[in-house]
Amino acid sequence: MTAFRINRTNDAVFKAVFAKHPKITIALINAFFEFQGTELIADIEFIDREIDADEYEGKESRLDILGRTATGTKVNIEMQVNSLAAMGERSVYYWARNYADLKRGEEYDQLNRTVAINILGFNLFDVEKYSDMHSCFGIYDVKTGCQLTDKLEIHFLELLKFKGKNVKEMNRMEKWAAYFSPTTSEEELEKIAASDEAIKEAMEVEDVFTKDEVAKRSYEKAEKFRRDQAAQLKYAEKKGEEKGIKAMILTLKELNVDKAIAIDKVSTHFHLQANVAKGYVETNW
């Protein structure tokens, strides 16, 4: 097992464990498919979409794993730790880009089922109204609940809502939530690993990862980037409190914060609609 308390939402760790080990990734995906009662997958082909943890270029760090199953289903897994109020719209946008891939001469019924899995280090939905850590969205008639198509499936797993329980009472998704959650003790993780082969393998990969000096530097760089990003956003918000929207936007720009995050932070901080905030940002960016 790992020699130190590792942050499993770190981009470098996430990539090392999931983007390079299909069996572990399949197990994670099946934890979500099992909930839906849909057919579990046995294999996956990775499509090269992941972002290296050391190639930030001052942008937001987002690890994006895209895979295709033998039946054509496309699955996009995103680990997102930074709080984004527009996370729902963002996920739909990326889902749509992955879904709309018809080639010339193909018909609409040849579009493949496309699934987005978002693992979040923050609460997207009000915990008082929506206490469940897992939510799954599709397209339904608001009056009858009739499903328009089964080819859209967007999952959110909010790690902050995870509540520990006896390992014997956990389903597969809860075990994965425990694996990612910083509140899970090493002793609890060992019990979970003993009951789930994929999580056990993931922790073995971590152990190798932490003994690799190059990999550890990638991990530390990703951690530093995340801390710096959080500090920059906090500083910009403080400036916004002192001097207003324009000051906050200019501060975000000076700190080289990604524009999408800037729009989200401005809209959240000043309780603005995202499109209004976008107008402020575009004007001053």
C-alpha positions, 0 to 999 in steps of 0.5 A: 500500500502507499507510503503516504496519504495520497490525494486520489483526485490528483490528476497525475494519480488519476491518470496513472491508475485509470488511463493506463489500466483498462480493467480498473477503469472498466470496474469504475464504469460498471459501478455506474452502469450497475446502478442503471441496470444497463449491460455491464462492459467487459472491455474498453478502448481508450481514445487519446484525450487525457491531459498530462498533469505537467502540461498546464500552460496556465490553464485549468487542470482537467483530466478527461478520459474517453473510451469506447466499448466493444458495442460502440458506447462511448464513456467520458470520465472527468475528475473535477475538483474545482467548484464550478456552478456551470458544471451541469452545462459543461457536462452536457456540452462535452457530452454533445461533442462526444455524441455528435460524430456521424460520418457522411452517409450515416443515419441518426439511429447509428449514433452511439450511446454516450455516457458522461461520468463526473466525479466531483470534489464539491457539491454541485446540488444543494445538500439540503434538497439533494442529499444523495451523492450520486445523480443520473440524468437523461432526457425525459418528458417533464409531464409524463416522465417518458424517456426521449432516448436512452443514448444520453446518460450523465452521472455526477458523483459528489464526493463531499456527500459520501457517508462512510458505512460498514464495508459489507453494506457498501455497493460498488459505487460506494466503495469507489466513492470511499476510495476517492474520498479523503475522509476514508481512513487507510484501515477502511481502505484496506478492508475495501480493497480486500473486498474489491479486486479492482480497488485492490489493484488500483492501490497496488498501482498507487504503490508503484506510482509513489516509488517512482521519482518522476511520477512523484514529481508530477504528483507534487506539481499537480498538487502545487498547481491546485493549491496555487489555483485555489489561492489565486481564486481566493485572492481574486474574490477578495479583490472583488469584495473590495472593489467590485466585478471589474476588479475581480475580472482584471485580477483573474486575468492578471493571474492567468486563470482560465476564462471558463473558470473566471466566468463561473467564479464571477457569476457565483461570487456576485450571484449573476447568471452565467451569460451575464457574467460572460458579458462582463468577462468578455468585455474586460478580458 
